[in-house]
Amino acid sequence: VSDLQEEGKNAINSPMCPAPVEVHPEDSLLEENEERTVIDPTSRDDPRFKELVKVLIDWINDVLVEERIIVKQLEEDLYDGQVLQKLLEKLADCKLNVAEVTQSEIGQKQKLQTVLEAVQELLRPHSRPLQWTVDSIHGKNLVAILHLLVALAMHFRAPIHLPEHVSVQVVVVRKREGLLHSSHVTEELTTTTEMMMGRFERDAFDTLFDHAPDKLSVVKKSLITFVNKHLNKLNLEVTELETQFADGVYLVLLMGLLEDYFVPLHNFYLTPDSFDQKV
């Protein structure tokens, strides 16, 4: 009878209880009032969450291909600030005053502090509350790392398609008076493409990226032919759109040729070195 009563009590109570989340052994080593976040396993298995992680990893690897850096796991590869430093330097075309390699925790956190201060300076005009800290990034908090990467992708208008409406259930484990306490919160990682990347009308290139990415090389060749038809008048030739148009010089000259107006060369930098000069 007692077994039957216990089974009945469990049946009544179980629908009201959230699914248990595994708390790692290191969580028991938390300092007083320290907290750690754990992503609910169901959220980790969500296809949109997995897609978001993959898209961001592929984006980082594309940006840093010349650095021969390959990111495989965000938490393990970004927590010490090394990859984040290289990523920001590449995206913002700047050089941060930090040590190249740091093995100690203090050195890693100092590097992270410098990197995140530079990020904050870039994002400041948007006045969005920051959802990451030095401690959360160094503590391999995947949610904080994702918030940071999404913000960078939005700011630099990365040529990627972030999955929309990605949210995760997070268990926050906090140590108070020697005991572990947990609470569940929902973290929104992405909203809509329009809200994240700005309002824009979809055009033929959006359709191309979505439905016929294999045709992209053909379109690029056609564009290079078109560009060279005009730039050849100035004895200039383009072989790679991404790199040769990146600083804006060829674009300014091409616009002058297409619109048939004079481009005063002293009004812009012919060999820009910094991000500001390119802009």
C-alpha positions as CSV (number, residue, x, y, z in Angstrom):
1,V,0.0,0.0,0.0
2,S,2.8,2.4,0.9
3,D,4.4,1.8,-2.5
4,L,1.1,2.5,-4.2
5,Q,0.7,5.7,-2.2
6,E,4.3,6.8,-3.1
7,E,3.7,6.1,-6.8
8,G,0.4,8.1,-6.7
9,K,2.2,11.0,-5.0
10,N,4.9,11.0,-7.6
11,A,2.3,10.9,-10.4
12,I,0.6,14.0,-9.0
13,N,3.7,16.0,-8.3
14,S,5.8,15.1,-11.4
15,P,3.9,17.2,-14.0
16,M,4.5,20.3,-11.8
17,C,8.3,19.7,-11.6
18,P,10.6,20.8,-14.3
19,A,12.8,18.2,-15.9
20,P,16.0,17.7,-13.9
21,V,19.1,19.3,-15.3
22,E,22.5,17.8,-14.7
23,V,24.6,20.0,-12.4
24,H,28.3,19.5,-12.9
25,P,30.5,18.6,-10.0
26,E,32.5,21.8,-10.3
27,D,29.3,23.7,-9.5
28,S,29.6,22.5,-5.9
29,L,32.9,24.3,-5.7
30,L,31.3,27.7,-6.2
31,E,32.3,30.5,-3.9
32,E,29.6,32.2,-1.8
33,N,27.2,34.2,-3.9
34,E,28.9,33.0,-7.1
35,E,26.7,31.6,-9.9
36,R,27.1,29.4,-12.9
37,T,24.7,28.9,-15.8
38,V,23.8,25.6,-17.4
39,I,21.9,25.3,-20.7
40,D,19.0,22.9,-20.5
41,P,19.8,19.7,-22.5
42,T,16.5,20.1,-24.4
43,S,17.6,23.6,-25.6
44,R,21.0,22.3,-26.6
45,D,19.3,19.7,-28.8
46,D,17.1,22.3,-30.5
47,P,17.8,22.4,-34.3
48,R,17.7,26.2,-34.4
49,F,20.2,26.4,-31.5
50,K,22.5,24.0,-33.2
51,E,22.2,25.9,-36.4
52,L,23.0,29.2,-34.7
53,V,26.2,27.7,-33.2
54,K,27.2,26.3,-36.5
55,V,26.6,29.5,-38.5
56,L,28.7,31.5,-36.0
57,I,31.5,29.0,-36.0
58,D,31.6,29.0,-39.8
59,W,31.5,32.8,-39.8
60,I,34.5,33.0,-37.4
61,N,36.5,30.5,-39.4
62,D,35.8,32.4,-42.7
63,V,36.9,35.7,-41.2
64,L,40.0,34.2,-39.7
65,V,41.0,31.9,-42.6
66,E,44.1,33.9,-43.3
67,E,45.2,33.6,-39.7
68,R,45.0,29.8,-40.0
69,I,42.7,29.7,-37.0
70,I,40.0,27.0,-36.9
71,V,37.3,27.1,-34.2
72,K,35.6,23.9,-33.4
73,Q,33.9,24.6,-30.0
74,L,33.0,28.1,-29.0
75,E,33.4,27.6,-25.2
76,E,36.8,26.0,-25.4
77,D,38.2,28.1,-28.2
78,L,37.0,31.6,-27.3
79,Y,37.2,31.7,-23.5
80,D,40.8,32.9,-23.2
81,G,40.4,35.9,-25.5
82,Q,42.9,34.9,-28.2
83,V,40.4,34.2,-30.9
84,L,38.2,37.0,-29.9
85,Q,41.1,39.4,-30.2
86,K,42.0,38.2,-33.7
87,L,38.3,38.3,-34.7
88,L,37.8,41.9,-33.6
89,E,41.0,43.1,-35.1
90,K,40.0,41.6,-38.4
91,L,36.4,42.9,-38.4
92,A,37.3,46.4,-37.2
93,D,40.6,46.6,-39.0
94,C,42.4,47.6,-35.9
95,K,45.3,46.5,-33.6
96,L,44.7,45.9,-29.9
97,N,47.4,46.5,-27.4
98,V,47.5,43.1,-25.8
99,A,50.0,40.2,-25.4
100,E,49.8,37.7,-28.3
101,V,49.9,34.6,-26.1
102,T,48.8,34.4,-22.4
103,Q,48.7,31.2,-20.4
104,S,47.9,32.5,-16.9
105,E,44.3,33.2,-15.9
106,I,45.2,36.8,-14.9
107,G,46.7,37.4,-18.4
108,Q,43.8,35.9,-20.2
109,K,41.3,38.0,-18.2
110,Q,43.4,41.2,-18.9
111,K,43.2,40.4,-22.6
112,L,39.5,39.7,-22.4
113,Q,39.0,43.0,-20.6
114,T,40.8,44.9,-23.4
115,V,38.9,43.1,-26.1
116,L,35.5,43.6,-24.4
117,E,36.2,47.3,-23.8
118,A,36.9,47.7,-27.5
119,V,33.7,45.9,-28.3
120,Q,31.7,48.1,-25.9
121,E,33.2,51.2,-27.6
122,L,32.0,49.9,-31.0
123,L,28.5,49.1,-29.8
124,R,28.0,52.1,-27.5
125,P,25.9,54.2,-30.0
126,H,23.3,51.4,-30.0
127,S,23.0,51.7,-26.1
128,R,22.1,48.0,-25.8
129,P,22.7,46.4,-22.4
130,L,25.7,44.1,-22.6
131,Q,24.9,40.5,-21.9
132,W,28.4,39.3,-21.2
133,T,31.3,40.0,-18.8
134,V,35.0,39.1,-18.6
135,D,34.1,36.4,-16.0
136,S,31.2,34.9,-18.0
137,I,33.3,34.6,-21.2
138,H,36.3,33.2,-19.3
139,G,34.0,30.9,-17.4
140,K,33.0,29.3,-20.7
141,N,29.4,30.6,-20.4
142,L,28.1,29.6,-23.9
143,V,25.1,31.9,-23.6
144,A,27.3,34.9,-22.9
145,I,29.6,34.0,-25.8
146,L,26.6,33.6,-28.2
147,H,25.2,37.0,-27.1
148,L,28.6,38.6,-27.9
149,L,29.0,36.9,-31.3
150,V,25.5,37.8,-32.3
151,A,26.1,41.4,-31.4
152,L,29.3,41.5,-33.4
153,A,27.6,39.9,-36.4
154,M,24.8,42.4,-36.2
155,H,27.2,45.4,-35.8
156,F,29.4,44.4,-38.7
157,R,26.5,43.2,-40.8
158,A,28.1,39.8,-41.3
159,P,27.1,38.1,-44.6
160,I,25.4,35.2,-42.8
161,H,21.8,34.2,-42.1
162,L,21.2,33.9,-38.4
163,P,18.3,31.6,-37.5
164,E,15.4,33.6,-36.1
165,H,13.8,33.4,-32.7
166,V,16.4,31.2,-31.0
167,S,15.9,31.0,-27.3
168,V,17.3,28.7,-24.7
169,Q,16.2,27.6,-21.2
170,V,19.0,28.2,-18.8
171,V,19.4,26.9,-15.2
172,V,21.2,29.5,-13.0
173,V,23.0,27.8,-10.1
174,R,23.9,30.1,-7.3
175,K,25.6,29.3,-4.0
176,R,24.1,31.1,-1.0
177,E,24.8,30.4,2.7
178,G,26.7,27.2,1.6
179,L,23.8,25.8,-0.3
180,L,23.2,25.6,-4.1
181,H,20.0,27.2,-5.3
182,S,18.8,27.0,-8.9
183,S,16.4,29.0,-11.0
184,H,15.2,28.7,-14.6
185,V,15.3,31.6,-17.0
186,T,14.7,32.0,-20.8
187,E,17.5,33.7,-22.8
188,E,16.6,35.2,-26.1
189,L,19.6,34.9,-28.5
190,T,18.1,36.1,-31.8
191,T,14.9,37.9,-32.8
192,T,14.0,38.5,-36.5
193,T,16.4,39.1,-39.3
194,E,14.8,42.5,-39.8
195,M,15.3,43.5,-36.2
196,M,18.9,42.2,-36.0
197,M,20.3,43.3,-39.3
198,G,18.1,46.3,-40.1
199,R,15.2,46.8,-42.4
200,F,15.9,46.0,-46.0
201,E,14.0,44.8,-49.1
202,R,14.9,41.3,-50.2
203,D,16.5,41.3,-53.7
204,A,17.7,38.8,-56.2
205,F,20.9,38.2,-54.2
206,D,18.9,37.1,-51.2
207,T,17.1,34.6,-53.4
208,L,20.4,33.5,-54.8
209,F,21.9,32.9,-51.4
210,D,18.8,31.0,-50.2
211,H,17.9,28.9,-53.2
212,A,20.9,28.6,-55.5
213,P,24.2,29.1,-53.6
214,D,25.9,26.9,-56.2
215,K,25.3,29.6,-58.8
216,L,27.2,32.2,-56.8
217,S,30.5,31.6,-58.5
218,V,28.9,32.2,-61.9
219,V,27.4,35.5,-60.7
220,K,30.8,36.6,-59.2
221,K,32.5,36.0,-62.6
222,S,29.9,38.0,-64.4
223,L,30.3,40.9,-61.9
224,I,34.1,40.8,-62.3
225,T,33.7,41.0,-66.1
226,F,31.4,43.9,-65.7
227,V,33.7,45.7,-63.3
228,N,36.8,45.2,-65.4
229,K,35.0,46.5,-68.5
230,H,34.9,49.9,-66.8
231,L,38.0,49.9,-64.6
232,N,40.2,48.9,-67.5
233,K,39.7,52.4,-68.8
234,L,41.9,53.4,-65.8
235,N,44.3,50.5,-66.4
236,L,42.9,48.8,-63.3
237,E,41.9,45.2,-63.1
238,V,39.9,43.2,-60.5
239,T,40.4,39.5,-59.9
240,E,38.8,39.2,-56.4
241,L,35.8,41.2,-55.4
242,E,35.9,40.6,-51.7
243,T,39.5,41.8,-51.2
244,Q,39.9,44.4,-53.9
245,F,36.7,46.2,-53.1
246,A,37.1,46.0,-49.3
247,D,38.8,49.4,-48.8
248,G,36.3,51.3,-51.0
249,V,38.9,52.8,-53.5
250,Y,37.8,50.8,-56.5
251,L,34.2,51.3,-55.6
252,V,34.6,55.1,-55.6
253,L,36.4,55.0,-59.0
254,L,33.8,52.6,-60.4
255,M,30.9,54.9,-59.3
256,G,32.6,57.8,-61.0
257,L,33.0,55.9,-64.3
258,L,29.4,54.6,-64.2
259,E,27.8,58.0,-63.4
260,D,30.3,59.9,-65.6
261,Y,31.5,62.3,-63.0
262,F,35.0,63.5,-61.9
263,V,36.4,61.8,-58.8
264,P,38.9,64.2,-57.0
265,L,41.6,61.8,-55.7
266,H,42.6,64.2,-52.9
267,N,39.2,63.8,-51.3
268,F,39.8,60.2,-50.1
269,Y,42.7,57.9,-49.2
270,L,44.0,55.9,-52.2
271,T,45.8,53.5,-49.9
272,P,43.7,53.5,-46.7
273,D,45.3,51.8,-43.7
274,S,42.7,52.1,-41.0
275,F,39.0,51.4,-40.7
276,D,38.2,55.2,-40.4
277,Q,40.1,55.9,-43.6
278,K,38.2,53.2,-45.5
279,V,34.9,54.5,-44.3
